[in-house]
């Protein structure tokens, strides 16, 4: 074993995967052809509101801040972050942003379960119904021209989309619920990409972890940070892996790995502890 040099800094890359697990439920609106949503990115400004409440916007759930999950679901659009107005006057808070865009969509940090598929469904509904304002269970979509001149909110009807997406994460019980849902989405993403998971209810994987096809993960594994697990890796039970590279065909059992690198085909464990090391 030897102390790792600066090479580790270039091998573990932020946001390694594309988060396709947020897009898995996108459905074409018509059966004839798949919808093109390029216009959403080109014409929509997203205003991300740091919600007031017991759970702060920067609270970490599955490796991402609450507000970052919402930003991820609305990615592709220009985004601005604001504090929730004290008087709840969201019209005044976002009116200044309407000048350069056709649409302004407002989402709150306490709805981290929002999926991109639901966001696109909302924008499609808003556009096709030629609406000026759409009130969501937690959020709004405005036509920019309406927003420039509106003195008060004229829409009183709340449109319901996926209720899970707009679950209000504002207490400890709901944080546990959000963790369960997001971890489930992450696990499903990896399974669909050829990773074998045994004992899923005891496996926890952060959002920025990348795992190659053919790897097998047994119960009681925690993989956090920006870790990378290569092809055909075996992670036996009882590992904690943080910001670590595990190369192809390695075997790791009941070990603690932090900011380290396991070379191709190497065996680690049981009961090894690697911090800033390469084996």
C-alpha positions in Angstrom: 0.0 0.0 0.0 1.2 3.5 -0.7 -0.1 7.0 0.0 -2.1 8.3 -2.9 -0.8 11.3 -4.8 -2.8 14.0 -6.5 -3.8 11.7 -9.3 -6.9 10.8 -7.2 -8.2 14.3 -7.6 -8.5 13.9 -11.3 -10.0 10.4 -11.3 -13.0 11.0 -9.1 -15.2 13.4 -11.1 -18.1 15.4 -9.7 -21.5 14.3 -11.0 -20.3 11.2 -12.7 -23.6 9.9 -13.9 -26.3 11.6 -15.9 -29.1 10.8 -13.5 -31.2 9.1 -16.1 -33.1 7.5 -13.2 -34.9 10.8 -12.9 -36.1 10.5 -16.5 -37.3 6.9 -16.6 -41.0 7.8 -16.4 -41.1 10.2 -19.3 -44.0 9.2 -21.5 -45.0 10.6 -24.9 -48.1 12.7 -24.8 -49.3 11.2 -28.1 -48.9 7.7 -29.5 -47.8 8.9 -33.0 -44.5 10.4 -32.1 -42.3 11.3 -29.1 -42.6 14.8 -27.9 -39.7 17.3 -28.4 -39.2 19.3 -25.3 -36.3 21.5 -26.5 -38.5 24.5 -26.2 -38.8 24.1 -22.4 -35.0 24.6 -22.0 -34.9 27.5 -24.4 -37.9 29.4 -23.2 -38.3 28.7 -19.5 -36.6 30.2 -16.4 -36.7 28.1 -13.3 -36.9 30.0 -10.0 -35.8 27.7 -7.1 -37.1 28.9 -3.8 -35.3 28.1 -0.6 -38.3 27.1 1.5 -38.8 28.4 5.0 -39.3 25.5 7.5 -37.7 23.0 9.7 -35.7 21.2 7.0 -33.2 23.6 5.3 -32.7 23.8 1.6 -29.1 22.5 1.9 -30.1 19.4 3.9 -28.4 16.3 2.4 -30.6 13.5 1.2 -28.8 10.6 -0.7 -25.8 12.7 -1.4 -27.5 15.8 -2.7 -29.0 18.9 -1.1 -32.7 19.2 -1.1 -32.7 22.2 -3.5 -30.2 20.4 -5.8 -32.6 17.5 -6.3 -35.2 20.1 -7.5 -32.6 21.8 -9.7 -31.7 18.4 -11.2 -35.3 17.7 -12.1 -35.5 21.0 -13.9 -32.0 20.9 -15.4 -31.5 22.2 -18.9 -33.3 25.5 -18.1 -31.7 28.6 -16.8 -32.1 28.7 -13.0 -32.2 31.4 -10.3 -32.3 30.8 -6.5 -34.2 33.0 -4.2 -35.2 33.0 -0.5 -38.9 32.4 0.2 -40.5 35.8 0.6 -41.6 36.7 4.1 -45.0 37.8 2.9 -45.4 34.9 0.5 -45.8 37.4 -2.3 -44.2 35.2 -5.0 -45.5 37.4 -7.8 -43.4 40.4 -6.6 -40.4 38.1 -5.9 -40.2 36.7 -9.4 -41.6 39.5 -11.6 -38.2 41.0 -12.2 -37.0 37.7 -13.9 -39.7 37.7 -16.6 -38.1 40.0 -19.1 -36.0 37.6 -21.1 -38.2 34.4 -21.0 -41.5 33.2 -22.3 -42.3 31.1 -19.2 -41.2 31.3 -15.5 -41.7 28.2 -13.4 -41.4 28.3 -9.6 -40.4 25.3 -7.5 -39.6 25.0 -3.8 -36.6 23.2 -2.1 -38.9 21.2 0.1 -40.1 19.0 -2.9 -36.9 17.1 -3.7 -38.9 14.1 -5.1 -39.8 16.1 -8.3 -38.9 14.1 -11.4 -37.9 15.6 -14.8 -40.7 13.6 -16.4 -43.3 15.4 -14.2 -41.7 18.8 -14.8 -42.0 18.2 -18.6 -45.6 17.0 -18.2 -46.4 20.2 -16.3 -44.8 22.4 -19.0 -46.6 20.5 -21.8 -49.9 20.9 -20.0 -49.3 24.6 -19.4 -48.4 25.3 -23.1 -51.1 23.3 -24.7 -53.8 24.8 -22.6 -52.5 28.3 -23.4 -52.5 29.3 -19.7 -51.3 32.5 -18.1 -50.7 30.9 -14.7 -50.8 27.4 -13.4 -50.9 26.8 -9.6 -49.4 23.6 -8.5 -49.7 21.9 -5.1 -46.3 23.4 -4.4 -45.2 25.8 -7.1 -46.3 27.8 -10.0 -45.9 28.3 -13.8 -46.3 31.7 -15.2 -46.5 33.1 -18.7 -43.9 35.9 -18.7 -46.2 38.5 -20.2 -48.8 37.8 -17.6 -46.2 38.0 -14.8 -45.0 41.4 -15.9 -48.4 43.1 -15.3 -50.2 40.9 -12.8 -51.2 42.5 -9.6 -52.6 39.4 -7.9 -52.8 35.7 -8.4 -55.9 35.0 -10.5 -55.7 31.2 -10.5 -57.2 29.6 -7.5 -57.5 26.0 -8.8 -54.6 23.7 -8.0 -53.7 21.2 -10.7 -52.6 17.9 -9.3 -49.8 16.0 -11.0 -47.8 13.1 -9.5 -48.5 13.4 -5.7 -45.2 11.8 -4.8 -43.3 14.4 -6.7 -44.9 17.2 -4.6 -44.7 15.5 -1.2 -43.8 18.2 1.2 -40.5 17.2 3.0 -40.7 19.4 6.1 -40.2 17.1 9.1 -38.1 14.2 10.1 -40.7 11.6 9.1 -40.9 13.0 5.6 -37.1 13.2 5.3 -37.0 9.4 6.0 -39.7 9.0 3.3 -37.7 11.1 0.8 -34.6 9.1 1.5 -36.4 5.8 0.9 -37.9 7.0 -2.4 -34.7 8.6 -3.8 -32.5 5.6 -2.8 -35.1 3.4 -4.5 -34.8 5.4 -7.7 -31.0 5.2 -7.5 -31.0 1.4 -7.0 -33.4 0.9 -9.9 -31.2 3.0 -12.1 -28.2 0.8 -11.4 -30.2 -2.4 -11.8 -31.4 -1.3 -15.2 -27.8 -0.7 -16.1 -26.7 -4.2 -15.3 -25.7 -4.1 -11.6 -26.8 -7.0 -9.5 -28.1 -6.1 -6.0 -28.8 -8.6 -3.2 -30.7 -7.3 -0.1 -31.7 -4.0 -1.6 -33.3 -2.7 1.7 -29.8 -2.8 3.2 -27.9 -1.2 0.3 -27.5 2.6 0.3 -25.9 4.4 -2.7 -25.4 8.2 -3.1 -26.6 10.0 -6.2 -23.1 10.7 -7.6 -21.9 7.1 -7.4 -21.1 5.4 -10.7 -21.3 1.6 -11.0 -20.4 -0.3 -14.1 -22.5 -3.2 -15.5 -21.7 -6.7 -14.2 -20.8 -5.7 -10.6 -22.5 -7.5 -7.8 -23.3 -5.8 -4.5 -24.3 -7.9 -1.5 -26.3 -6.8 1.6 -25.1 -4.1 4.1 -23.1 -2.0 1.7 -22.9 1.8 1.9 -21.4 3.7 -1.1 -21.2 7.4 -0.7 -19.8 10.6 -2.3 -18.3 10.4 -5.8 -17.2 6.8 -5.7 -16.6 4.7 -8.8 -17.2 1.0 -9.0 -15.8 -0.7 -12.1 -17.0 -3.7 -14.1 -17.5 -7.1 -12.6 -16.6 -5.9 -9.1 -17.8 -8.0 -6.1 -18.7 -6.0 -3.0 -19.3 -8.6 -0.3 -21.3 -7.6 2.8 -20.3 -5.0 5.3 -18.4 -2.3 3.3 -18.4 1.4 3.7 -17.0 3.1 0.6 -16.6 6.9 0.3 -15.0 8.9 -2.6 -13.1 5.8 -3.7 -12.3 4.1 -7.0 -12.7 0.3 -7.1 -11.4 -0.9 -10.5 -12.7 -3.8 -12.6 -12.9 -7.3 -11.2 -11.8 -6.2 -7.6 -13.2 -8.0 -4.5 -14.0 -6.0 -1.4 -15.3 -7.6 1.9 -16.2 -6.0 5.2 -13.9 -3.0 4.8 -13.7 0.8 5.2 -12.5 2.7 2.1 -12.1 6.4 2.0 -10.5 8.5 -0.8 -8.6 5.4 -1.9 -8.1 3.3 -5.0 -8.3 -0.4 -5.4 -6.6 -1.6 -8.6 -8.0 -4.1 -11.1 -8.5 -7.6 -9.7 -7.2 -6.8 -6.2 -8.7 -8.3 -3.0 -9.4 -6.1 0.0 -10.6 -7.4 3.3 -12.0 -8.6 5.4 -11.6 -5.9 8.0 -9.2 -3.6 6.0 -9.2 0.2 6.6 -7.9 2.3 3.7 -7.8 6.1 3.9 -5.9 7.9 1.1 -4.3 4.7 0.0 -3.8 2.7 -3.2 -3.6 -1.1 -3.3 
